[in-house]
């Protein structure tokens, strides 16, 4: 199927990047190229670097951005490698970076990728299909305690312990290989009245497994400061998150880079020597407009936060 992904908070993100026609920008989660297209068309002598680990995204974005020629460079990699990607391109600093986190509409709507709990498909969930580990490996090889931990921490599911127990019980009969087999185990672990009252019972567990498999929070946490360090003065980092775990990491990192001082509050002057890297532009997250929420239901949990680099 064609790569389809509606870019959320598009106008808000492009507006906050403060794009300069001769600037250098990085889209660390290229996807279908929606945000990148809007950046590239505002450039004259500038350059856009698009990074994505998904082969389908690379192909789709390449076609969509072809009209911009050598103004756009596309690299298949994880954004955690942004420093090396830019080094290989002989780029030291950039004027803006954007991350649109989470799973794309294309990934959700392509059953064989295994991201969706609405279709029966192999348990895959890899954002980078070059990786050997799949969701099937996690479901069948992790211990009950490890499954409990990731469903509790990454899915924030109140029934994490019982879900882990039921998964282990089912796989003792035979390995779980498909999304619907996993869903059956999850449903058995959640009381009927709870299942009937809320959303899909598997939503949180699928999120947890996907995050664990693709190391999503670890990569985000480990890369934010690197990205800020790569910005030119007044350069901006714009990050769109889709759940509280991501947003918490971004909010905390932005605050830490704005005020890194570790001196006790009663010290009259700073002696730790840690200097602010910049300032938080969005004290509160920027949310989708009512119009966007009406046109794209998947934007409802989106939040945009913006950080501006200062200094040299």
TIKETI-727617 format. One record per residue: residue in one letter; x, y, z of N, C-alpha, C in turn. Coordinates in steps of 0.001 Angstrom, whole numbers. Last residue first. Example, Ala and Ser with C-alpha at 12.3 -4.5 7.8 and 13.67 -1.06 7.14 Angstrom:
// residues 2
  r   n.east  n.north     n.up  ca.east  ca.north    ca.up   c.east  c.north     c.up
  S    12850    -2250     7080    13670     -1060     7140    12900       30     7870
  A    13190    -5690     7800    12300     -4500     7800    13200    -3300     7800
***
This chain:
// residues 312
  r   n.east  n.north     n.up  ca.east  ca.north    ca.up   c.east  c.north     c.up
  X    27098    30169    22102    27955     29892    20949    27874    28440    20534
  X    23728    31132    23062    25179     31047    23237    25893    30707    21956
  X    20877    28897    22742    21490     30216    22906    22994    30029    23032
  X    18203    27149    21143    19609     27198    21579    20065    28660    21736
  X    14958    26490    22207    15836     27340    21383    17226    27396    21980
  X    12401    24040    21931    13571     24531    22677    14443    25336    21722
  X     9025    23043    22225    10052     23721    21446    11155    24253    22358
  X     6559    20477    21826     7402     21297    22702     8590    21826    21891
  X     3333    19360    21152     4562     19919    20587     5277    20754    21642
  X     1385    16440    21272     1869     17629    21977     3194    18068    21360
  X    -1452    14395    20509     -192     15039    20115      111    16282    20940
  X    -3804    13073    20802    -2861     12985    21925    -1535    13696    21641
  X    -5189    13598    18403    -5778     13996    19685    -4806    13948    20861
  X    -4508    12841    15896    -3762     13982    16442    -4164    14289    17884
  X    -6160    10925    14943    -4886     10466    15523    -4044    11609    16086
  X    -8237    12230    13707    -8456     11732    15070    -7151    11300    15734
  X    -8371    14882    11833    -7424     13781    12043    -7508    13308    13489
  X   -10374    16796    11783    -9920     16214    10512    -9012    15008    10678
  X   -10754    17553    14419   -11901     17077    13646   -11465    16328    12394
  X    -8225    18403    15090    -8802     17271    15817    -9990    16684    15063
  X    -8024    20643    13431    -7169     19472    13188    -7725    18236    13880
  X    -9939    22318    14659   -10095     21917    13253    -9266    20675    12944
  X    -8848    22748    17150   -10123     22033    17047   -10335    21518    15628
  X    -5277    22132    16980    -6458     22990    16953    -7705    22124    16880
  X    -3048    20393    19202    -3752     20541    17923    -4967    21446    18054
  X     -880    22295    21468    -1827     21221    21165    -2501    21445    19809
  X     2168    22762    22980     1284     23265    21936      415    22098    21468
  X     2746    22651    26534     2798     22043    25193     1797    22677    24243
  X     4041    25569    28096     3009     24540    28048     3049    23935    26653
  X     6309    26864    27260     6180     26491    28675     5100    25430    28856
  X     8177    26803    24610     6795     26413    24919     6691    25952    26368
  X    10848    27396    24746     9946     28335    24081     8501    28066    24481
  X    13439    27245    26980    12211     26572    26568    11272    27615    25976
  X    16774    28025    25931    15550     28317    26677    14364    27544    26100
  X    20138    26870    26465    19131     27608    25727    17911    27853    26581
  X    21995    25817    28066    22166     25579    26633    21173    26383    25807
  X    23558    27235    30960    22345     26938    30198    22655    26773    28705
  X    26490    25662    32345    25827     26807    31726    24576    26385    30968
  X    28082    24730    35255    27203     24265    34171    26371    25429    33641
  X    29590    25390    37453    30110     25712    36124    29235    25271    34965
  X    29157    25221    40113    29262     23955    39376    29753    24166    37951
  X    28707    27543    41397    30103     27085    41382    30271    25787    40585
  X    26703    30404    41506    26898     29073    40916    28385    28727    40898
  X    26222    32016    44701    26610     32029    43278    26801    30593    42805
  X    25090    31320    47163    24879     32678    46633    25227    32801    45151
  X    23278    28354    47819    24553     28919    47365    24302    30302    46771
  X    20834    27244    48366    21302     28284    49287    22659    28864    48898
  X    20399    25220    46470    19645     26479    46355    20177    27603    47248
  X    23472    23712    45351    22378     23803    46331    21698    25165    46249
  X    24088    23325    41818    24454     23894    43114    23249    23897    44062
  X    23651    22529    39274    23426     21524    40319    23804    22033    41707
  X    22263    23946    36345    23014     24178    37591    22629    23144    38658
  X    20828    23862    34003    21600     22684    34379    22338    22798    35714
  X    18266    24961    32624    18813     25269    33951    19582    24060    34479
  X    17900    24015    30068    17677     25439    30333    18308    25849    31654
  X    18323    21345    30306    19232     22091    29431    19063    23599    29584
  X    16203    20720    32015    17575     20465    32453    18575    21256    31612
  X    13994    21308    30403    14222     22062    31650    15663    21928    32118
  X    14361    19386    28405    14369     20810    28058    14637    21661    29304
  X    14089    17044    29925    15357     17352    29263    15452    18826    28897
  X    11380    17210    30755    12462     17159    31738    13802    17550    31115
  X    10023    17180    28278     9845     18283    29217    11001    18353    30212
  X    10849    14661    27277    11158     15903    26563    11079    17110    27509
  X     9792    12908    29212    11229     12919    28937    11637    14225    28268
  X     7049    13465    29020     7746     13659    30300     9261    13768    30086
  X     6471    12655    26441     6357     14068    26781     7111    14395    28069
  X     6778     9858    26622     7641     10655    25748     7648    12111    26196
  X     4718     9338    28488     6090      8898    28752     7086     9693    27912
  X     2307    10262    27390     2889     10957    28538     4337    10570    28803
  X     2403    10351    23765     1949      9819    25048     2792    10411    26169
  X     3347    11693    21578     1987     11155    21506     1536    10444    22776
  X     5204    14672    20579     5036     13409    21300     3567    12985    21253
  X     7387    16483    18662     5976     16115    18795     5903    14745    19460
  X     9735    19005    19013     9441     17587    19220     7954    17378    19457
  X    12182    21071    17711    10736     20891    17850    10424    19409    17954
  X    14759    23196    18355    14421     21772    18361    12928    21653    18644
  X    16396    25884    16624    15316     25328    17435    15129    23823    17247
  X    18950    28401    16931    18379     27231    16282    17361    26578    17208
  X    20201    30330    18340    18839     30622    17910    18218    29498    17093
  X    23293    28942    17337    22586     29881    18207    21276    30322    17561
  X    22737    25636    15895    23341     26966    15847    22646    27845    16888
  X    22723    22430    17492    22033     23601    16974    22942    24833    16924
  X    23922    20342    18742    24182     20475    17305    23548    21726    16703
  X    22959    20319    21316    24355     20726    21109    24688    20952    19639
  X    20443    19240    20899    20553     20648    21299    21960    21157    21040
  X    21181    16604    20313    20519     17411    19298    20612    18899    19623
  X    22273    15779    22755    23098     15792    21543    22491    16708    20492
  X    20011    15842    24372    21095     16803    24621    22035    16904    23434
  X    18497    13697    23173    18003     15074    23241    19125    16096    23439
  X    19387    11070    23319    19750     11863    22144    19379    13336    22259
  X    18480     9532    25420    19924      9601    25208    20341    10588    24126
  X    15699     9681    25232    16371     10192    26425    17866    10436    26166
  X    15263     8356    22758    14872      9748    22962    15657    10372    24111
  X    16219     5762    23333    16813      6547    22249    16504     8030    22432
  X    14437     5059    25414    15890      5077    25639    16583     5950    24602
  X    12005     5068    24120    12251      6029    25198    13735     6160    25487
  X    12367     3023    22095    11937      4382    21783    12269     5398    22870
  X    13214      456    21435    14012      1254    22373    13645     2742    22279
  X    11639    -1280    20038    12335      -243    19260    13155      720    20114
  X    10671    -2925    22131    11336     -3496    20967    12189    -2470    20231
  X     9449    -1080    23902    10558     -1926    24335    11354    -2417    23139
  X     7421      -25    22265     8431       857    22860     9662       62    23277
  X     5944    -2351    21685     6554     -1569    20604     7674     -673    21132
  X     5054    -3067    24228     5932     -3979    23486     6666    -3234    22379
  X     3438     -825    24860     4575     -1208    25698     5563    -2084    24946
  X     1444     -871    22889     2342       283    23018     3598     -100    23777
  X      238    -3303    23549      883     -3148    22238     1856    -1968    22269
  X     -780    -2606    26068      230     -3665    25957      963    -3570    24622
  X    -2657     -639    25414    -1514      -309    26269     -404    -1346    26171
  X    -4518    -2035    23722    -3821      -816    23299    -2550     -557    24113
  X    -6115    -4141    24405    -4732     -4442    24039    -3890    -3199    23756
  X    -8702    -3252    24870    -7919     -3769    26001    -6445    -4017    25689
  X    -9772     -162    23555    -9351     -1524    23240    -8434    -2049    24346
  X   -11300     1715    26233   -10922      1512    24846   -10508       71    24618
  X   -13793      714    28738   -12722      1537    28184   -12502     1326    26704
  X   -15912    -1018    29327   -16008       395    29690   -14985     1276    28976
  X   -15344    -3622    28676   -16503     -2999    28052   -16531    -1487    28254
  X   -13174    -4188    30295   -13019     -4255    28847   -14143    -3505    28146
  X   -14400    -4030    32793   -13341     -3069    32457   -13168    -3015    30944
  X   -16103    -6190    32686   -16687     -4855    32872   -15673    -3751    32553
  X   -14287    -8407    32382   -15208     -8035    31319   -15728    -6607    31471
  X   -10875    -7997    33466   -12291     -8249    33757   -13208    -7687    32673
  X    -8155    -9319    31674    -8851     -8096    32091   -10325    -8390    32322
  X    -7065   -11603    30646    -6464    -11071    31872    -7207    -9870    32440
  X    -8223   -12147    28260    -8474    -13090    29348    -7977   -12559    30687
  X    -7116   -10141    26679    -8536    -10073    27043    -8855   -10979    28228
  X    -4512   -11169    26369    -4732     -9911    27085    -6184    -9814    27564
  X    -4959   -13457    24834    -4337    -13594    26157    -4581   -12347    27002
  X    -6023   -12255    22536    -6829    -13220    23295    -6280   -13394    24710
  X    -3815   -10783    21661    -5009    -10083    22131    -5898   -11012    22957
  X    -2137   -12837    20777    -1730    -12004    21911    -2943   -11296    22505
  X    -3643   -13705    18636    -3320    -14652    19711    -2905   -13892    20968
  X    -3630   -11410    17056    -4893    -11850    17654    -4679   -12885    18757
  X     -938   -11268    16254    -1506    -10201    17083    -2792   -10657    17767
  X      799   -14453    16507       34    -13412    15817     -545   -12401    16798
  X     2174   -16257    18118     2785    -15832    16860     2056   -14691    16164
  X     3101   -17791    21031     2192    -16797    20473     2860   -16194    19244
  X     3751   -21311    21274     4243    -19944    21126     3170   -19033    20534
  X     1532   -23150    23443     2181    -22986    22139     2676   -21545    22026
  X     1425   -23400    26232      670    -24323    25385     1251   -24334    23980
  X     2932   -21332    27106     3328    -22670    27551     2601   -23746    26749
  X     1610   -19121    26244     2752    -19559    25455     3302   -20904    25912
  X     -384   -18839    28226     -754    -19201    26852      440   -19740    26062
  X     1167   -18112    30470      322    -19311    30528      -26   -19776    29107
  X     2269   -15710    29612     3146    -16847    29918     2351   -18145    29919
  X      -94   -14194    29417      769    -14403    28249     1650   -15623    28450
  X     -997   -14204    32059    -1781    -14888    31040     -981   -15135    29758
  X     1026   -12666    33306      748    -14037    33754        0   -14823    32672
  X      759   -10219    32021     2008    -10974    31898     1792   -12443    32257
  X    -1812    -9557    32958    -1576     -9737    31522     -308   -10558    31298
  X    -1366    -9264    35694    -2246    -10333    35231    -2062   -10609    33732
  X      350    -7032    35676      765     -8299    36302      -59    -9463    35780
  X    -1176    -5009    34364       84     -5503    33817      482    -6865    34378
  X    -3466    -3614    34813    -3567     -5070    34820    -2289    -5732    34305
  X    -2946     -963    34471    -3213     -1424    35835    -3273    -2950    35943
  X     -396       96    32363    -1626      -683    32460    -1798    -1227    33873
  X     1662     1522    31113      952      2114    32255     -415     1448    32445
  X     3361      689    29220     1951       691    28866     1092     1340    29923
  X     5806      932    30433     5644      1524    29106     4189     1552    28638
  X     5443     -261    33010     6182       989    32844     5905     1682    31512
  X     3790    -2573    32628     3518     -1601    33695     4166     -247    33384
  X     5030    -3814    30524     3608     -3466    30386     3210    -2439    31442
  X     7609    -4166    31559     7432     -3296    30397     5964    -2898    30212
  X     7100    -5815    33886     7792     -4523    33978     7496    -3634    32776
  X     5874    -8101    32813     5161     -7259    33771     5779    -5866    33831
  X     8041    -9084    31342     6816     -8668    30661     5986    -7742    31555
  X     9775    -9697    33460    10164     -8701    32453     8946    -8196    31684
  X     8305   -11675    34799     8648    -10440    35500     9035    -9338    34512
  X     8199   -13677    32877     6955    -13066    33322     7224   -11738    34023
  X    10840   -13122    30447    10278    -13746    31639     8985   -13045    32020
  X    10699   -13265    26880    10867    -12510    28117    10241   -13281    29283
  X     9886   -14926    24768    11170    -15177    25426    11381   -14404    26724
  X     7449   -14208    23610     7702    -15620    23906     8964   -15893    24717
  X     7468   -11424    23359     6303    -12100    23928     6624   -13519    24375
  X     9943   -11003    22061     9679    -10441    23388     8554   -11197    24076
  X     9534   -12343    19636    10622    -12753    20529    10386   -12248    21948
  X     7423   -10862    18545     7228    -12289    18838     8294   -12784    19812
  X     8597    -8452    17965     7663     -8516    19092     7414    -9969    19501
  X    12051    -9286    17123    10681     -8871    16820     9828    -8923    18083
  X    15444    -8867    16189    14474     -9036    17271    13101    -8510    16853
  X    16895    -7966    13945    16465     -9357    14031    15366    -9560    15072
  X    16523    -5094    11868    16754     -5666    13192    16199    -7082    13249
  X    15570    -4257     9491    16904     -4879     9476    17228    -5511    10824
  X    13239    -2901     9847    13118     -4329     9557    14475    -5015     9402
  X    12528     -708    12200    13634      -977    11276    13665    -2476    11032
  X    10300    -1086    13681    10356       118    12865    11479       13    11842
  X     8600    -4089    14234     9905     -3455    14032     9762    -2190    13190
  X     6264    -5574    14658     6398     -4259    15301     7770    -3612    15146
  X     5304    -8555    14793     6557     -7978    14300     6882    -6689    15056
  X     3444   -11153    14794     3922    -10249    15840     5302    -9715    15448
  X     1398   -11277    11841     2543    -11753    12620     2969   -10706    13646
  X    -2116   -10422    12345     -862    -10379    11595      258   -10956    12451
  X    -5278    -9131    12271    -4508    -10318    12637    -3273   -10393    11746
  X    -5943    -5772    13351    -5766     -6748    12281    -4961    -7940    12797
  X    -5944    -4138    15515    -7214     -4269    14799    -7145    -5308    13682
  X    -3625    -3548    16644    -4391     -4585    17336    -5743    -4804    16650
  X     -727    -2947    14630    -2124     -2701    14948    -2777    -3883    15654
  X     1810    -3743    13953     1661     -2663    14930      235    -2536    15441
  X     2423    -5596    11956     2115     -6078    13296     1955    -5014    14364
  X     2899    -5423     9281     3915     -4838    10163     3651    -5211    11617
  X      681    -6393     7982     1832     -7299     8138     2958    -6728     8987
  X    -1123    -4145     7853    -1303     -5254     8806      -59    -6089     9046
  X     -700     -925     7871     -130     -2036     7102     -132    -3261     8007
  X    -1516     1049     9568    -2478       594     8569    -1939     -511     7657
  X      695     1643    11151     -523      1139    11782    -1453      474    10773
  X     2432     2614     9185     2803      1436     9972     1587      816    10635
  X      958     4861     8318     1291      3766     7391     1616     2489     8154
  X      933     6465    10562     -334      5922    10070      -79     4747     9136
  X     3743     5617    12710     3081      6349    11634     1763     5696    11258
  X     4408     5913    16194     4198      5053    15032     3412     5820    13977
  X     6679     8340    17698     5598      7364    17677     5520     6603    16370
  X     7420    11845    16880     7646     10534    17480     6455     9589    17305
  X     9012    13825    15021     7591     13493    15106     7554    12041    15575
  X    11433    16246    15451    11102     14846    15674     9587    14728    15793
  X    13599    18571    13871    12247     18172    14231    12188    16666    14434
  X    15878    21245    14155    15671     19793    14137    14227    19527    14544
  X    17857    23899    12748    16627     23376    13337    16536    21865    13192
  X    20322    24564    11854    19461     25653    12304    18148    25173    12912
  X    23373    22851    12800    22159     23003    11993    21275    24073    12621
  X    26904    22168    12429    25762     22729    13152    24573    22850    12210
  X    28543    20582    10721    28845     20735    12146    27643    21196    12954
  X    28717    18293     8134    27897     19354     8714    28162    19412    10216
  X    29659    16185     6575    30522     17352     6832    29719    18559     7314
  X    28255    13915     6555    27876     14904     5542    28671    16203     5683
  X    29230    12617     8738    29479     12002     7434    29159    12964     6292
  X    28144    14299    10684    29596     14255    10498    29945    13689     9131
  X    25441    13634    10497    25879     14978    10118    27388    15038     9888
  X    25596    10966    11400    25000     11278    10096    25482    12641     9615
  X    26648    11295    13957    27447     10614    12937    26921    10910    11538
  X    24488    12627    15184    25831     13215    15182    26690    12615    14078
  X    22303    10843    14869    22317     12135    14190    23707    12772    14127
  X    21582     8391    15803    22878      8492    15134    23068     9848    14458
  X    19011     8552    16620    20020      8524    17685    21434     8635    17101
  X    17466     8273    14388    17889      9632    14735    18882     9669    15886
  X    18669     5599    12404    17893      6022    13568    18385     7404    13964
  X    18609     5699     8783    19270      5505    10070    18280     5846    11167
  X    19008     6572     5635    18322      5538     6412    19131     5243     7670
  X    18731     9894     4575    19618      8872     5143    18789     7855     5907
  X    18547    12306     2048    17826     11331     2855    18766    10214     3282
  X    18708    15709     1412    19504     14484     1530    18781    13546     2481
  X    17731    18361     -656    17320     17343      307    18248    16137      239
  X    18754    19839    -2642    18436     20564    -1412    18096    19584     -282
  X    19023    18396    -4921    20086     18256    -3924    19893    19146    -2702
  X    15501    18219    -5450    16858     17884    -5875    17845    17785    -4736
  X    12865    18638    -5035    13782     19607    -4430    15247    19295    -4727
  X    11406    16572    -6089    11393     17850    -6813    12388    18866    -6258
  X    11509    14501    -4221    12412     14463    -5382    12504    15807    -6091
  X     9865    14099    -2111    10790     15227    -2014    11715    15345    -3219
  X     8404    11819    -2723     7688     13062    -2429     8601    14284    -2483
  X    10389     9884    -3029     9536     10245    -4162     8876    11609    -3930
  X    11440     9844     -444    12312     10112    -1583    11528    10552    -2797
  X     9254     9043     1046     9732     10416     1194    10646    10801       30
  X     9081     6341      187     7976      7272       -9     8438     8728       49
  X    11612     5289      982    11158      5228     -408    10088     6277     -690
  X    11574     5784     3745    12658      6308     2913    12230     6364     1447
  X     9358     4278     4526     9349      5732     4684    10408     6375     3798
  X    10263     1696     4045     9094      2188     3312     9011     3712     3381
  X    12365     1507     5910    12656      1472     4476    11503     2028     3643
  X    12880     3394     8730    11893      2567     8039    12114     2648     6529
  X    14465     5228     9908    14959      3856     9915    14055     2904     9139
  X    15352     8460     8633    14334      7512     9068    14914     6107     8983
  X    16036    11852     8066    16513     10591     8642    15312     9725     9006
  X    16950    14427     5900    15860     13591     6389    16388    12243     6845
  X    18112    17606     5796    18572     16234     5987    17411    15450     6585
  X    18073    20348     3638    17299     19521     4560    17885    18115     4593
  X    19470    23576     3142    19527     22121     2961    18696    21418     4023
  X    19424    26726     1219    19531     25884     2414    19494    24398     2081
  X    18907    28410     -749    20258     27838     -758    20470    26912      437
  X    16037    28106      -85    16586     28529    -1380    17977    27920    -1532
  X    13150    26657     1532    14598     26827     1397    14962    27306       -2
  X    10544    26006     1637    10892     27328     2167    12391    27618     2045
  X    10380    23423      865     9849     24418      -72    10104    25851      401
  X    11421    22067     3093    12200     22157     1852    11690    23249      926
  X     9303    22202     4974    10600     22837     5245    11335    23099     3940
  X     7312    20773     3718     7053     22166     4066     8335    22918     4405
  X     8593    18291     3521     8150     18989     2315     7954    20476     2590
  X     8903    17568     6216    10079     17873     5395     9714    18644     4137
  X     6311    16961     7016     6990     18116     7606     8174    18547     6723
  X     5984    14697     5178     5052     15820     5291     5683    17079     5852
  X     7367    12318     4779     7958     13566     4298     7064    14776     4393
  X     6570     9984     5913     6169     10223     4531     6657    11541     3965
  X     9432     9872     8010     8111      9341     7681     7787     9537     6208
  X    11603    11144     9411    11146     11605     8101     9742    11141     7742
  X    12694    12112    11987    11697     11050    11806    10956    11361    10511
  X    14358    14271    11865    14903     13027    12405    13965    11845    12308
  X    15107    16597     9728    13888     15898    10130    14335    14510    10561
  X    17105    19408    10010    17068     17950    10082    15679    17499    10506
  X    18454    22120     8057    17450     21542     8958    17480    20018     8889
  X    20114    25098     7502    20233     23642     7424    19312    23041     8480
  X    19168    28117     5629    19493     27313     6808    19608    25820     6510
  X    18340    29984     3846    19690     29435     3653    20105    28517     4805
  X    15792    30718     4707    15961     30147     3363    17326    29503     3123
  X    14925    29635     7952    15686     30593     7147    15943    29964     5785
  X    12153    29062    10040    12981     28610     8917    13618    29775     8167
  X    11148    28645    12737    11736     29916    12266    12673    29675    11076
  X     9851    26542    13876    11219     26298    13425    11932    27586    13009
  X     7244    27329    14354     8194     27403    15462     9638    27107    15063
  X     6020    26819    11870     6097     28181    12395     7147    28327    13484
  X     6169    24049    11769     6900     24840    10783     7068    26274    11270
  X     4439    23449    13952     5841     23025    13938     6664    23870    12987
  X     1995    24540    13181     2612     24950    14449     4101    24616    14476
  X     1446    23170    10815     1651     24618    10782     2375    25103    12032
  X     1297    20453    11913     2187     20845    10813     2483    22345    10821
  X      146    18722    13766      695     20002    14211     1656    20589    13168
  X      914    15747    11865      182     16474    12893      912    17761    13263
  X      653    14522     8645     1538     15195     9589      728    16008    10592
  X     -578    11469     7851     -975     12868     7955     -121    13529     9035
  X      635     9124     5730      780      9637     7088      431    11112     7085
  X     1096     6354     3735      154      7413     4096      398     7844     5536
  X     2468     4761     1123     2809      5285     2446     1920     6484     2720
  X      306     2365     -447     1054      3613     -480     1314     4097      934
  X      836    -1197        0        0         0        0      869     1243        0
***
